Amino acid sequence: MAWNNNNGNNQGFYPQRQGYQNNQQPQQNQQAPIYKRSGAVYSKIRNGNFEGDTIVNAWRATKMGLMKATVTPYSGANGKGRDIVNSQGKSGNQDKEYQKMICTIQNTTLATTQTYHVLMNLKTQVIVIQELSLCITPNGSGTTRSGKRVTGYFGRNFKK
């Protein structure tokens, strides 16, 4: 035997396991189901000065408790209608329209309320809260731990 240098005895030789020995069953990788810990509901305003505009209600479960956000349109200087901001991209051909909005965030456990001025991209409807590095987007769907269907996402903003 070419692989054995110990005068014919197999000291120190351990063969590799081939297949499953002793009728062992193959292990199945059971992953725990992934539950959503945030969501957002986008609704249209039906009457008033902002008729047809979007209002957003979002929630997020954190270690510090439940965080609820309400994002409403900002009236601007004239007091009527939406306030739109235009932005040009780096190459100059990417015009983006943003609507000024007011975001009110409540933490139900700590009983605190904070208000932020935010912008909503009119094309994608993504709302970014820069002070908290959070964003609200209509993308994302799943179920909560209680089995309720949820759409939207309210969480970390991964774009820098």
Buried (B, 14 or more C-beta within 10 A) or exposed (E): EEEEEEEEEEEEEEEEEEEEEEEEEEEEEEEEEEEBBBBBEBEEBEEEEBEEBBBBBBBBBEEEBEBBBBBBBBBEEEEEEBBEEEEEEEEEEEEBEBBBBBBEBBBEEEEEEBEBEBBBBBEEBBBBBEEBEBBBBBEBEBEBEEEEEBBBBBBEBEEE
